Amino acid sequence: MNIRNKIKTLPLTSGVYLMKDTSRKVLYVGKAVSLRKRVQSYFREAAPARGRSSRTLSKTDWLVSEIQDIDYISTHSEAEALILEASLIKQYKPKYNVELRDDKSYPLIEITGEEFPRISVARPRIKKKNAKYYGPYVNAKLIREALTIIRKIFHFRTCDPFPHKECLDYHIGLCDAPCIRNISKEEYAKNIRHVCLILEGKKDELYNNLKKEMEELVRAQRFEEAAKIRDQIRAIGSLYSGTKDINYYKEAEQLERLLGLPKRPERIEAFDISNIMGHQAVGSLVSFLNGKPDKNNYRRFRIKTVEGIDDFKMIAEIVRRRYQRLKKEGLLYPDLIVIDGGKGQLAAAVEELEKIGADIPIISLAKQQEEIFLPKKKNPVKLPLDSLGLQLLQRIRDEAHRFAISYHRKLRVKHALGKESV
């Protein structure tokens, strides 16, 4: 596609653009309130270079003369674009992103060397000993907004001096109140390290650290703490990946491509089983439409045909009951089925679909390593933790698990009260 024609397809939303040369090397990274308008402005500003002395060519002229391709990432806001821009500049070190390198008049992010470090925007004449600095940044107001976004994910203090009681920031979820020792020095330091990784553009390292911590918490059965880490991972994914509507398009498109689906999935249904040693066994079905829960199509199943512990047969039963009914009533099948489990659960579900004659794309997602199993494929697919497609599957799988647990809990309570019917 011609570069000027490609620019016309850029969205009018905020985000970050990456200008590349013939070898796909990043020449320049910039942020914009409107991606299309900002990128178009470069080509209006750059005067034709032909016939002009190199001394009269501006930086923009040189840049535009080398641009052969443009990529972009949409964001929720200009503040998020600023965070992403800074991290991408750190990652790619584009040769045209040099104007801020030594300019002392622009604001910096300052992280103090205190026991519980404070993070703020500063213009220090003399840099403090033991403090860390990031930047410089052009817009102080915007970088403050960006820090607020990061602070919602990893809490830190901004107060100066250190107070003796918790302030409003604690009550609105921006700070964990180290002033009253509500958080340990070690936990607080971990938050600061995570913030530094965002500012340094070390996204992969941050994801790997959080994933490792989450898995350790799961093994220790500290599920509430693990869920908090999972939410942080998702928040970071949202921060790096753009707006929700665009996110879903990207998530579904990625699943279609990586899993070889016949079309981009709009309706996805997921199944899970819950029981204690085979007792009070139940199944759940959740339905998502365009990335959002469609609770009118949620279903609960009390297992009827399986005795004892046999997750494979239980999955087979609820899959059979669901799609026999859809077929009988002439209702549309989903675009994708997700089974919570591994190879065995998937095989059991596939066998039932074949008996019914229901041709529906189906996969399973195993919790332990977040591996995706596909029919007729020996090895699982392992997507990166920050993969948008994987995050979509995790959201749907986790909701199926929550729904199954809530139904199972309800049955146990009724059983304890001597009320067997549900």
Residue pairs with C-beta under 8 A, 6 or more apart in sequence:
3 67
3 68
3 69
3 70
4 43
6 69
6 70
7 36
7 39
7 40
7 43
7 70
8 36
10 17
10 35
10 36
10 39
10 70
10 72
11 35
11 36
11 72
11 74
11 246
12 34
12 35
12 36
12 37
13 34
13 35
13 74
13 75
13 243
13 246
14 31
14 32
14 33
14 34
14 35
14 74
14 75
14 76
14 77
14 78
14 80
14 81
15 31
15 32
15 35
15 72
15 73
15 74
15 75
15 81
15 84
15 242
16 29
16 30
16 31
16 32
16 72
16 73
16 75
16 81
16 84
16 85
16 88
17 29
17 30
17 31
17 32
17 35
17 38
17 39
17 70
17 71
17 72
18 26
18 28
18 29
18 70
18 71
18 72
18 88
18 92
19 26
19 27
19 28
19 29
19 30
19 63
19 67
19 69
19 70
19 94
19 96
20 26
20 27
20 67
20 68
20 69
20 70
20 71
21 27
21 66
21 67
21 68
22 68
24 69
26 88
26 92
26 94
27 63
27 66
27 67
27 94
27 95
27 96
28 63
28 94
28 96
28 97
29 85
29 88
29 89
29 92
29 94
29 97
30 38
30 85
31 78
31 81
31 82
31 84
31 85
32 38
32 39
32 78
32 81
33 78
35 72
35 74
39 70
39 72
42 60
42 63
42 64
42 67
43 64
45 60
46 58
46 60
46 61
46 63
46 64
46 65
47 58
47 61
49 57
49 61
49 62
49 65
59 96
59 99
62 96
63 96
73 84
73 240
73 241
73 242
74 242
74 243
74 246
75 81
75 84
75 242
75 243
76 238
76 242
76 243
77 145
77 149
78 142
78 145
79 142
79 143
79 145
79 146
79 148
79 149
80 146
80 149
80 239
82 137
82 139
82 142
82 143
82 145
82 146
83 146
83 149
83 150
83 198
83 199
83 239
84 239
84 240
86 134
86 135
86 137
86 199
86 201
87 198
87 199
87 200
87 201
87 202
87 203
87 240
88 201
89 97
89 201
90 200
90 201
90 202
91 201
100 106
100 135
100 136
100 137
100 138
103 136
104 136
105 123
105 136
106 123
106 135
106 136
106 137
106 138
107 121
107 122
107 123
107 135
107 136
107 137
107 140
107 143
108 121
108 122
108 123
108 124
108 133
108 134
108 135
108 136
108 137
109 119
109 120
109 121
109 122
109 133
109 134
109 135
109 137
109 143
109 147
109 199
110 119
110 120
110 121
110 122
110 124
110 128
110 131
110 132
110 133
111 117
111 118
111 119
111 131
111 132
111 133
111 134
111 192
111 195
111 196
112 118
112 119
112 128
112 130
112 131
113 128
113 129
113 130
113 131
113 132
114 162
115 185
116 157
116 162
116 178
116 179
116 185
116 188
117 156
117 157
117 188
117 189
117 192
118 156
118 157
118 158
118 159
118 160
119 147
119 151
119 156
119 157
119 158
119 192
119 195
120 147
120 158
120 160
121 140
121 143
121 144
121 147
124 133
127 133
132 196
134 196
134 199
134 200
135 143
137 143
148 174
149 239
150 195
150 198
150 239
151 158
151 174
151 175
152 173
152 174
152 235
153 194
153 232
153 235
153 236
153 239
154 191
154 192
154 194
154 195
154 198
154 232
155 173
155 174
155 175
155 176
155 183
155 191
156 175
156 188
156 191
156 192
156 195
157 169
157 175
157 178
157 179
158 169
158 175
159 167
159 169
159 175
159 179
162 179
163 179
164 179
165 179
165 180
166 175
166 177
166 179
166 180
166 182
167 175
167 177
167 179
169 175
170 176
170 177
170 182
176 182
176 183
176 187
176 188
176 191
177 183
178 185
178 188
194 206
194 209
194 210
194 232
197 203
197 205
197 206
197 209
198 206
198 236
198 239
203 236
203 240
203 386
204 386
206 236
207 233
207 236
207 384
207 385
207 386
208 385
210 229
210 232
210 233
210 236
210 385
211 233
211 385
213 229
214 226
214 229
214 230
214 233
217 223
217 225
217 226
217 229
218 226
230 394
230 398
233 385
233 386
234 391
234 395
236 386
237 386
237 388
237 391
238 244
238 247
240 386
241 247
241 250
241 388
242 250
244 291
247 291
247 388
248 290
248 291
248 392
250 388
251 291
251 388
251 389
251 391
251 392
252 264
252 265
252 266
252 291
252 389
252 392
253 264
254 387
254 388
254 389
255 261
255 264
255 265
255 336
255 389
255 392
255 393
256 263
256 264
256 265
258 381
258 383
258 389
259 361
259 363
259 372
259 374
259 381
259 389
260 374
261 335
261 336
261 361
262 361
263 335
264 335
265 334
265 335
265 336
265 361
266 289
266 290
266 335
267 287
267 288
267 289
267 294
267 332
267 334
267 335
267 336
268 287
268 288
268 334
268 335
268 336
268 337
268 338
268 392
268 396
269 285
269 286
269 287
269 288
269 297
269 322
269 334
269 336
269 337
269 338
270 285
270 286
270 288
270 337
270 338
270 339
270 340
270 396
270 397
270 399
270 400
271 283
271 284
271 285
271 315
271 318
271 319
271 322
271 337
271 338
271 339
271 340
271 349
271 400
272 283
272 284
272 340
272 397
272 400
272 401
272 403
272 404
273 281
273 282
273 283
273 284
273 303
273 311
273 314
273 315
273 318
273 340
273 404
274 281
274 282
274 283
274 284
274 401
274 404
274 405
274 407
274 408
275 281
275 282
275 303
275 309
275 314
275 408
276 408
276 412
277 309
278 307
278 308
278 309
278 310
280 408
280 411
280 412
280 415
281 302
281 303
281 306
281 314
282 300
282 301
282 302
282 303
282 404
282 407
282 408
282 411
283 300
283 301
283 303
283 314
283 315
283 317
283 318
283 404
284 298
284 299
284 300
284 301
284 400
284 401
284 403
284 404
284 407
285 297
285 298
285 299
285 300
285 301
285 318
285 322
285 400
286 293
286 298
286 396
286 399
286 400
286 403
287 293
287 294
287 297
287 298
287 334
288 294
288 395
288 396
288 399
291 392
293 399
298 403
299 322
300 403
300 407
301 317
301 318
301 321
302 411
302 422
303 314
303 317
303 318
304 317
305 313
305 317
306 313
306 314
306 317
311 341
311 344
311 345
312 344
312 345
312 347
312 348
313 348
315 339
315 341
315 345
315 348
315 349
316 348
316 349
316 351
316 352
319 337
319 339
319 348
319 349
319 352
319 353
320 352
320 355
320 356
323 333
323 352
323 353
323 356
323 358
323 360
324 356
326 332
326 333
326 358
327 356
327 357
327 358
333 358
333 359
333 360
334 360
335 361
336 360
336 361
336 362
336 363
337 349
337 353
337 360
337 361
337 362
337 363
338 362
338 363
338 364
338 365
338 393
338 396
338 397
338 400
339 345
339 346
339 349
339 362
339 363
339 364
339 365
340 364
340 365
340 367
340 397
340 400
340 401
341 364
341 365
341 366
342 364
342 366
342 371
342 373
343 364
343 373
343 380
345 364
346 362
346 363
346 364
346 373
346 374
346 375
349 362
349 364
350 362
350 375
353 359
353 360
353 362
362 375
363 372
363 373
363 374
363 393
364 372
364 373
365 371
365 372
365 373
365 393
365 394
365 397
366 372
366 373
366 380
367 397
369 382
370 382
370 383
370 385
370 390
370 394
371 380
371 381
371 382
372 380
372 381
372 382
372 383
372 390
372 393
373 380
373 381
374 380
374 381
383 389
383 390
384 390
410 422
411 422
414 420
414 421
414 422
